[in-house]
C-alpha cells in the first residue's frame, strides 16, 4: 500500500507485552523525536503483521520528551533501517 503524501516513515524500536495479553509495538522516527504506538492482540499477530517500518500520519505520532530515550530510539531506528527493508517482517 503506497504511503500517503504526508505520511512519516517510522522504524520498529521496541516490542513489549502488557497484562492484557497485548503486544505493544513502538515505532520511532529516525531522529528518535517522535513515536508511534500500536497495540495488537497476541493471537492476532502472525509472521507478516509486524514489519520493520510503517508509514503513519503525523497526527498519530507523539513526542519523545526524554533525551536518553530519544537517543536510544534513534540508534535502534538506524540499526533496523540498516538491516531491514521497510516491509521485512521482524
N, CA, C and O atoms as a printed pandas DataFrame, in Angstrom:
     atom_number atom_name residue_name chain_id  residue_number  x_coord  y_coord  z_coord
0              1         N          UNK        A               1    0.847   -1.173    0.000
1              2        CA          UNK        A               1    0.000    0.000    0.000
2              3         C          UNK        A               1    0.896    1.240    0.000
3              4         O          UNK        A               1    1.731    1.386    0.893
4              5         N          UNK        A               2    0.746    2.121   -0.964
5              6        CA          UNK        A               2    1.615    3.299   -1.008
6              7         C          UNK        A               2    1.336    4.242    0.147
7              8         O          UNK        A               2    0.208    4.361    0.626
8              9         N          UNK        A               3    2.378    4.897    0.573
9             10        CA          UNK        A               3    2.250    5.847    1.677
10            11         C          UNK        A               3    1.504    7.077    1.205
11            12         O          UNK        A               3    1.648    7.502    0.059
12            13         N          UNK        A               4    0.714    7.643    2.086
13            14        CA          UNK        A               4    0.076    8.922    1.792
14            15         C          UNK        A               4    1.160    9.970    1.654
15            16         O          UNK        A               4    2.253    9.810    2.197
16            17         N          UNK        A               5    0.881   10.995    0.964
17            18        CA          UNK        A               5    1.864   12.027    0.647
18            19         C          UNK        A               5    2.551   12.616    1.873
19            20         O          UNK        A               5    3.759   12.853    1.839
20            21         N          UNK        A               6    1.820   12.854    2.943
21            22        CA          UNK        A               6    2.388   13.485    4.128
22            23         C          UNK        A               6    2.766   12.496    5.227
23            24         O          UNK        A               6    3.176   12.910    6.312
24            25         N          UNK        A               7    2.634   11.195    4.964
25            26        CA          UNK        A               7    2.953   10.215    5.988
26            27         C          UNK        A               7    4.442   10.259    6.333
27            28         O          UNK        A               7    5.278   10.702    5.545
28            29         N          UNK        A               8    4.735    9.787    7.529
29            30        CA          UNK        A               8    6.092    9.774    8.058
30            31         C          UNK        A               8    6.522    8.324    8.228
31            32         O          UNK        A               8    5.768    7.514    8.766
32            33         N          UNK        A               9    7.719    7.992    7.777
33            34        CA          UNK        A               9    8.238    6.631    7.961
34            35         C          UNK        A               9    8.812    6.509    9.365
35            36         O          UNK        A               9    9.625    7.325    9.800
36            37         N          UNK        A              10    8.365    5.466   10.062
37            38        CA          UNK        A              10    8.867    5.162   11.402
38            39         C          UNK        A              10    9.365    3.725   11.399
39            40         O          UNK        A              10    8.877    2.882   10.647
40            41         N          UNK        A              11   10.351    3.464   12.260
41            42        CA          UNK        A              11   11.009    2.156   12.327
42            43         C          UNK        A              11   10.763    1.516   13.677
43            44         O          UNK        A              11   10.702    2.202   14.697
44            45         N          UNK        A              12   10.618    0.181   13.681
45            46        CA          UNK        A              12   10.372   -0.553   14.918
46            47         C          UNK        A              12   11.559   -0.407   15.866
47            48         O          UNK        A              12   12.691   -0.728   15.507
48            49         N          UNK        A              13   11.295    0.074   17.062
49            50        CA          UNK        A              13   12.378    0.283   18.028
50            51         C          UNK        A              13   12.163   -0.491   19.328
51            52         O          UNK        A              13   13.104   -0.677   20.100
52            53         N          UNK        A              14   10.945   -0.938   19.571
53            54        CA          UNK        A              14   10.683   -1.648   20.830
54            55         C          UNK        A              14    9.429   -2.490   20.678
55            56         O          UNK        A              14    8.476   -2.114   19.995
56            57         N          UNK        A              15    9.460   -3.654   21.344
57            58        CA          UNK        A              15    8.316   -4.551   21.355
58            59         C          UNK        A              15    8.144   -5.023   22.795
59            60         O          UNK        A              15    9.111   -5.435   23.437
60            61         N          UNK        A              16    6.927   -4.965   23.297
61            62        CA          UNK        A              16    6.682   -5.383   24.668
62            63         C          UNK        A              16    5.303   -5.997   24.803
63            64         O          UNK        A              16    4.548   -6.095   23.835
64            65         N          UNK        A              17    4.991   -6.405   26.013
65            66        CA          UNK        A              17    3.719   -7.053   26.302
66            67         C          UNK        A              17    3.128   -6.394   27.531
67            68         O          UNK        A              17    3.851   -5.854   28.369
68            69         N          UNK        A              18    1.797   -6.443   27.633
69            70        CA          UNK        A              18    1.188   -5.954   28.868
70            71         C          UNK        A              18    0.346   -7.055   29.493
71            72         O          UNK        A              18    0.254   -8.162   28.963
72            73         N          UNK        A              19   -0.259   -6.738   30.616
73            74        CA          UNK        A              19   -1.001   -7.756   31.368
74            75         C          UNK        A              19   -2.373   -8.050   30.769
75            76         O          UNK        A              19   -3.111   -8.873   31.311
76            77         N          UNK        A              20   -2.730   -7.399   29.664
77            78        CA          UNK        A              20   -3.998   -7.689   28.977
78            79         C          UNK        A              20   -3.760   -8.557   27.743
79            80         O          UNK        A              20   -4.611   -8.630   26.857
80            81         N          UNK        A              21   -2.602   -9.214   27.690
81            82        CA          UNK        A              21   -2.235  -10.090   26.580
82            83         C          UNK        A              21   -2.180   -9.328   25.258
83            84         O          UNK        A              21   -2.581   -9.838   24.212
84            85         N          UNK        A              22   -1.676   -8.098   25.329
85            86        CA          UNK        A              22   -1.487   -7.286   24.136
86            87         C          UNK        A              22    0.001   -7.119   23.872
87            88         O          UNK        A              22    0.800   -6.982   24.799
88            89         N          UNK        A              23    0.356   -7.133   22.604
89            90        CA          UNK        A              23    1.721   -6.824   22.202
90            91         C          UNK        A              23    1.750   -5.336   21.892
91            92         O          UNK        A              23    0.913   -4.836   21.141
92            93         N          UNK        A              24    2.701   -4.638   22.463
93            94        CA          UNK        A              24    2.837   -3.211   22.251
94            95         C          UNK        A              24    4.068   -2.980   21.377
95            96         O          UNK        A              24    5.194   -3.295   21.765
96            97         N          UNK        A              25    3.830   -2.428   20.201
97            98        CA          UNK        A              25    4.908   -2.123   19.269
98            99         C          UNK        A              25    5.161   -0.628   19.302
99           100         O          UNK        A              25    4.222    0.167   19.307
100          101         N          UNK        A              26    6.418   -0.249   19.326
101          102        CA          UNK        A              26    6.783    1.158   19.285
102          103         C          UNK        A              26    7.669    1.378   18.074
103          104         O          UNK        A              26    8.698    0.725   17.902
104          105         N          UNK        A              27    7.247    2.307   17.247
105          106        CA          UNK        A              27    7.975    2.708   16.043
106          107         C          UNK        A              27    8.380    4.158   16.224
107          108         O          UNK        A              27    7.571    4.973   16.668
108          109         N          UNK        A              28    9.614    4.495   15.890
109          110        CA          UNK        A              28   10.109    5.863   16.069
110          111         C          UNK        A              28   10.613    6.431   14.744
111          112         O          UNK        A              28   11.003    5.703   13.831
112          113         N          UNK        A              29   10.587    7.759   14.681
113          114        CA          UNK        A              29   11.189    8.446   13.546
114          115         C          UNK        A              29   12.704    8.241   13.616
115          116         O          UNK        A              29   13.233    7.949   14.689
116          117         N          UNK        A              30   13.405    8.387   12.500
117          118        CA          UNK        A              30   14.856    8.147   12.509
118          119         C          UNK        A              30   15.628    9.016   13.507
119          120         O          UNK        A              30   16.695    8.614   13.971
120          121         N          UNK        A              31   15.113   10.184   13.839
121          122        CA          UNK        A              31   15.801   11.043   14.809
122          123         C          UNK        A              31   15.395   10.747   16.250
123          124         O          UNK        A              31   15.927   11.352   17.181
124          125         N          UNK        A              32   14.446    9.810   16.439
125          126        CA          UNK        A              32   14.009    9.441   17.779
126          127         C          UNK        A              32   13.108   10.465   18.445
127          128         O          UNK        A              32   12.731   10.291   19.604
128          129         N          UNK        A              33   12.758   11.522   17.741
129          130        CA          UNK        A              33   11.975   12.614   18.331
130          131         C          UNK        A              33   10.496   12.287   18.495
131          132         O          UNK        A              33    9.837   12.809   19.395
132          133         N          UNK        A              34    9.970   11.415   17.620
133          134        CA          UNK        A              34    8.535   11.116   17.659
134          135         C          UNK        A              34    8.305    9.610   17.611
135          136         O          UNK        A              34    9.109    8.852   17.070
136          137         N          UNK        A              35    7.177    9.203   18.197
137          138        CA          UNK        A              35    6.893    7.788   18.413
138          139         C          UNK        A              35    5.475    7.456   17.983
139          140         O          UNK        A              35    4.549    8.243   18.182
140          141         N          UNK        A              36    5.319    6.269   17.384
141          142        CA          UNK        A              36    4.011    5.708   17.046
142          143         C          UNK        A              36    3.863    4.417   17.833
143          144         O          UNK        A              36    4.753    3.567   17.805
144          145         N          UNK        A              37    2.743    4.263   18.538
145          146        CA          UNK        A              37    2.467    3.039   19.307
146          147         C          UNK        A              37    1.350    2.269   18.640
147          148         O          UNK        A              37    0.385    2.852   18.146
148          149         N          UNK        A              38    1.487    0.959   18.631
149          150        CA          UNK        A              38    0.436    0.090   18.111
150          151         C          UNK        A              38    0.289   -1.073   19.072
151          152         O          UNK        A              38    1.273   -1.701   19.463
152          153         N          UNK        A              39   -0.947   -1.354   19.448
153          154        CA          UNK        A              39   -1.243   -2.495   20.313
154          155         C          UNK        A              39   -1.968   -3.548   19.487
155          156         O          UNK        A              39   -2.908   -3.244   18.752
156          157         N          UNK        A              40   -1.518   -4.781   19.619
157          158        CA          UNK        A              40   -2.123   -5.898   18.908
158          159         C          UNK        A              40   -2.419   -7.019   19.891
159          160         O          UNK        A              40   -1.645   -7.270   20.815
160          161         N          UNK        A              41   -3.535   -7.684   19.685
161          162        CA          UNK        A              41   -3.815   -8.879   20.479
162          163         C          UNK        A              41   -2.785   -9.935   20.104
163          164         O          UNK        A              41   -2.493  -10.134   18.924
164          165         N          UNK        A              42   -2.238  -10.606   21.101
165          166        CA          UNK        A              42   -1.180  -11.585   20.847
166          167         C          UNK        A              42   -1.620  -12.639   19.841
167          168         O          UNK        A              42   -0.825  -13.056   18.999
168          169         N          UNK        A              43   -2.863  -13.072   19.913
169          170        CA          UNK        A              43   -3.341  -14.100   18.994
170          171         C          UNK        A              43   -3.542  -13.567   17.580
171          172         O          UNK        A              43   -3.700  -14.356   16.648
172          173         N          UNK        A              44   -3.541  -12.248   17.397
173          174        CA          UNK        A              44   -3.728  -11.660   16.069
174          175         C          UNK        A              44   -2.414  -11.473   15.319
175          176         O          UNK        A              44   -2.422  -11.134   14.136
176          177         N          UNK        A              45   -1.300  -11.688   15.985
177          178        CA          UNK        A              45   -0.001  -11.467   15.366
178          179         C          UNK        A              45    0.408  -12.716   14.595
179          180         O          UNK        A              45    0.464  -13.818   15.141
180          181         N          UNK        A              46    0.694  -12.512   13.303
181          182        CA          UNK        A              46    1.221  -13.614   12.512
182          183         C          UNK        A              46    2.567  -13.203   11.937
183          184         O          UNK        A              46    3.062  -12.114   12.226
184          185         N          UNK        A              47    3.149  -14.053   11.139
185          186        CA          UNK        A              47    4.529  -13.845   10.671
186          187         C          UNK        A              47    4.719  -12.540    9.915
187          188         O          UNK        A              47    5.808  -11.968    9.962
188          189         N          UNK        A              48    3.705  -12.050    9.223
189          190        CA          UNK        A              48    3.895  -10.850    8.425
190          191         C          UNK        A              48    3.288   -9.590    9.001
191          192         O          UNK        A              48    3.346   -8.539    8.363
192          193         N          UNK        A              49    2.711   -9.659   10.180
193          194        CA          UNK        A              49    1.978   -8.500   10.693
194          195         C          UNK        A              49    2.862   -7.450   11.362
195          196         O          UNK        A              49    2.428   -6.313   11.549
196          197         N          UNK        A              50    4.081   -7.807   11.721
197          198        CA          UNK        A              50    5.000   -6.839   12.334
198          199         C          UNK        A              50    6.145   -6.628   11.347
199          200         O          UNK        A              50    6.937   -7.534   11.088
200          201         N          UNK        A              51    6.215   -5.416   10.803
201          202        CA          UNK        A              51    7.234   -5.111    9.807
202          203         C          UNK        A              51    8.257   -4.132   10.379
203          204         O          UNK        A              51    8.025   -3.489   11.402
204          205         N          UNK        A              52    9.382   -4.040    9.696
205          206        CA          UNK        A              52   10.481   -3.192   10.162
206          207         C          UNK        A              52   10.087   -1.724   10.219
207          208         O          UNK        A              52   10.547   -0.989   11.092
208          209         N          UNK        A              53    9.240   -1.295    9.294
209          210        CA          UNK        A              53    8.850    0.113    9.257
210          211         C          UNK        A              53    7.379    0.236    8.887
211          212         O          UNK        A              53    6.762   -0.693    8.365
212          213         N          UNK        A              54    6.850    1.399    9.173
213          214        CA          UNK        A              54    5.474    1.745    8.810
214          215         C          UNK        A              54    5.477    3.189    8.353
215          216         O          UNK        A              54    6.344    3.975    8.733
216          217         N          UNK        A              55    4.505    3.525    7.541
217          218        CA          UNK        A              55    4.284    4.914    7.159
218          219         C          UNK        A              55    2.995    5.345    7.847
219          220         O          UNK        A              55    1.931    4.777    7.601
220          221         N          UNK        A              56    3.094    6.342    8.702
221          222        CA          UNK        A              56    1.951    6.752    9.512
222          223         C          UNK        A              56    1.705    8.252    9.377
223          224         O          UNK        A              56    2.596    9.023    9.020
224          225         N          UNK        A              57    0.495    8.628    9.669
225          226        CA          UNK        A              57    0.130   10.038    9.654
226          227         C          UNK        A              57    0.841   10.758   10.788
227          228         O          UNK        A              57    0.955   10.206   11.882
228          229         N          UNK        A              58    1.322   11.977   10.559
229          230        CA          UNK        A              58    1.947   12.748   11.642
230          231         C          UNK        A              58    1.008   12.940   12.835
231          232         O          UNK        A              58    1.464   13.115   13.965
232          233         N          UNK        A              59   -0.290   12.907   12.584
233          234        CA          UNK        A              59   -1.268   13.051   13.670
234          235         C          UNK        A              59   -1.220   11.893   14.653
235          236         O          UNK        A              59   -1.682   12.022   15.787
236          237         N          UNK        A              60   -0.664   10.761   14.230
237          238        CA          UNK        A              60   -0.593    9.575   15.089
238          239         C          UNK        A              60    0.730    9.455   15.838
239          240         O          UNK        A              60    0.986    8.441   16.487
240          241         N          UNK        A              61    1.562   10.473   15.754
241          242        CA          UNK        A              61    2.861   10.454   16.423
242          243         C          UNK        A              61    2.814   11.279   17.699
243          244         O          UNK        A              61    2.150   12.313   17.766
244          245         N          UNK        A              62    3.527   10.805   18.703
245          246        CA          UNK        A              62    3.667   11.554   19.955
246          247         C          UNK        A              62    5.128   11.936   20.152
247          248         O          UNK        A              62    6.030   11.256   19.664
248          249         N          UNK        A              63    5.346   13.013   20.859
249          250        CA          UNK        A              63    6.708   13.479   21.124
250          251         C          UNK        A              63    7.390   12.576   22.141
251          252         O          UNK        A              63    6.751   12.052   23.053
252          253         N          UNK        A              64    8.689   12.402   21.973
253          254        CA          UNK        A              64    9.518   11.683   22.946
254          255         C          UNK        A              64   10.280   12.756   23.719
255          256         O          UNK        A              64   11.185   13.392   23.179
256          257         N          UNK        A              65    9.916   12.953   24.977
257          258        CA          UNK        A              65   10.476   14.043   25.765
258          259         C          UNK        A              65   11.813   13.711   26.428
259          260         O          UNK        A              65   12.637   14.601   26.638
260          261         N          UNK        A              66   12.029   12.459   26.752
261          262        CA          UNK        A              66   13.239   12.044   27.459
262          263         C          UNK        A              66   14.418   11.976   26.483
263          264         O          UNK        A              66   14.378   11.196   25.531
264          265         N          UNK        A              67   15.480   12.789   26.703
265          266        CA          UNK        A              67   16.623   12.797   25.781
266          267         C          UNK        A              67   17.309   11.434   25.648
267          268         O          UNK        A              67   17.734   11.069   24.552
268          269         N          UNK        A              68   17.421   10.687   26.730
269          270        CA          UNK        A              68   18.063    9.369   26.654
270          271         C          UNK        A              68   17.228    8.402   25.824
271          272         O          UNK        A              68   17.767    7.615   25.046
272          273         N          UNK        A              69   15.914    8.467   25.993
273          274        CA          UNK        A              69   15.018    7.618   25.221
274          275         C          UNK        A              69   15.066    8.008   23.749
275          276         O          UNK        A              69   15.062    7.136   22.880
276          277         N          UNK        A              70   15.111    9.300   23.458
277          278        CA          UNK        A              70   15.237    9.763   22.067
278          279         C          UNK        A              70   16.497    9.193   21.426
279          280         O          UNK        A              70   16.460    8.711   20.294
280          281         N          UNK        A              71   17.613    9.251   22.153
281          282        CA          UNK        A              71   18.871    8.720   21.622
282          283         C          UNK        A              71   18.780    7.219   21.385
283          284         O          UNK        A              71   19.247    6.713   20.364
284          285         N          UNK        A              72   18.181    6.516   22.327
285          286        CA          UNK        A              72   18.043    5.060   22.188
286          287         C          UNK        A              72   17.160    4.718   20.993
287          288         O          UNK        A              72   17.477    3.820   20.213
288          289         N          UNK        A              73   16.048    5.440   20.856
289          290        CA          UNK        A              73   15.157    5.190   19.719
290          291         C          UNK        A              73   15.847    5.519   18.402
291          292         O          UNK        A              73   15.695    4.776   17.432
292          293         N          UNK        A              74   16.598    6.609   18.343
293          294        CA          UNK        A              74   17.310    6.982   17.115
294          295         C          UNK        A              74   18.331    5.902   16.747
295          296         O          UNK        A              74   18.444    5.526   15.580
296          297         N          UNK        A              75   19.070    5.409   17.735
297          298        CA          UNK        A              75   20.057    4.354   17.485
298          299         C          UNK        A              75   19.390    3.088   16.970
299          300         O          UNK        A              75   19.866    2.472   16.017
300          301         N          UNK        A              76   18.281    2.699   17.603
301          302        CA          UNK        A              76   17.593    1.473   17.213
302          303         C          UNK        A              76   16.938    1.633   15.844
303          304         O          UNK        A              76   16.970    0.705   15.036
304          305         N          UNK        A              77   16.346    2.795   15.572
305          306        CA          UNK        A              77   15.746    3.040   14.257
306          307         C          UNK        A              77   16.815    2.941   13.169
307          308         O          UNK        A              77   16.563    2.362   12.112
308          309         N          UNK        A              78   17.994    3.494   13.410
309          310        CA          UNK        A              78   19.087    3.430   12.439
310          311         C          UNK        A              78   19.533    1.991   12.230
311          312         O          UNK        A              78   19.790    1.580   11.098
312          313         N          UNK        A              79   19.627    1.229   13.303
313          314        CA          UNK        A              79   20.047   -0.176   13.188
314          315         C          UNK        A              79   19.036   -0.970   12.366
315          316         O          UNK        A              79   19.414   -1.713   11.460
316          317         N          UNK        A              80   17.754   -0.813   12.682
317          318        CA          UNK        A              80   16.718   -1.552   11.962
318          319         C          UNK        A              80   16.695   -1.131   10.494
319          320         O          UNK        A              80   16.573   -1.979    9.610
320          321         N          UNK        A              81   16.812    0.169   10.228
321          322        CA          UNK        A              81   16.809    0.661    8.842
322          323         C          UNK        A              81   18.004    0.124    8.063
323          324         O          UNK        A              81   17.885   -0.157    6.870
324          325         N          UNK        A              82   19.146   -0.021    8.715
325          326        CA          UNK        A              82   20.355   -0.540    8.059
326          327         C          UNK        A              82   20.221   -2.026    7.739
327          328         O          UNK        A              82   20.748   -2.502    6.733
328          329         N          UNK        A              83   19.516   -2.753    8.598
329          330        CA          UNK        A              83   19.475   -4.210    8.485
330          331         C          UNK        A              83   18.240   -4.746    7.766
331          332         O          UNK        A              83   18.203   -5.922    7.403
332          333         N          UNK        A              84   17.222   -3.899    7.553
333          334        CA          UNK        A              84   15.952   -4.394    7.006
334          335         C          UNK        A              84   15.374   -3.442    5.981
335          336         O          UNK        A              84   15.588   -2.231    6.044
336          337         N          UNK        A              85   14.640   -4.002    5.039
337          338        CA          UNK        A              85   13.782   -3.207    4.179
338          339         C          UNK        A              85   12.529   -2.881    4.985
339          340         O          UNK        A              85   12.195   -3.608    5.921
340          341         N          UNK        A              86   11.829   -1.800    4.639
341          342        CA          UNK        A              86   10.656   -1.399    5.435
342          343         C          UNK        A              86    9.599   -2.499    5.579
343          344         O          UNK        A              86    8.977   -2.614    6.635
344          345         N          UNK        A              87    9.385   -3.312    4.529
345          346        CA          UNK        A              87    8.325   -4.331    4.576
346          347         C          UNK        A              87    8.789   -5.669    5.146
347          348         O          UNK        A              87    8.007   -6.618    5.196
348          349         N          UNK        A              88   10.045   -5.758    5.575
349          350        CA          UNK        A              88   10.540   -7.015    6.147
350          351         C          UNK        A              88    9.776   -7.344    7.424
351          352         O          UNK        A              88    9.645   -6.486    8.297
352          353         N          UNK        A              89    9.273   -8.561    7.549
353          354        CA          UNK        A              89    8.684   -8.978    8.823
354          355         C          UNK        A              89    9.784   -9.193    9.860
355          356         O          UNK        A              89   10.787   -9.852    9.587
356          357         N          UNK        A              90    9.587   -8.636   11.037
357          358        CA          UNK        A              90   10.587   -8.852   12.104
358          359         C          UNK        A              90    9.899   -9.091   13.433
359          360         O          UNK        A              90   10.567   -9.292   14.447
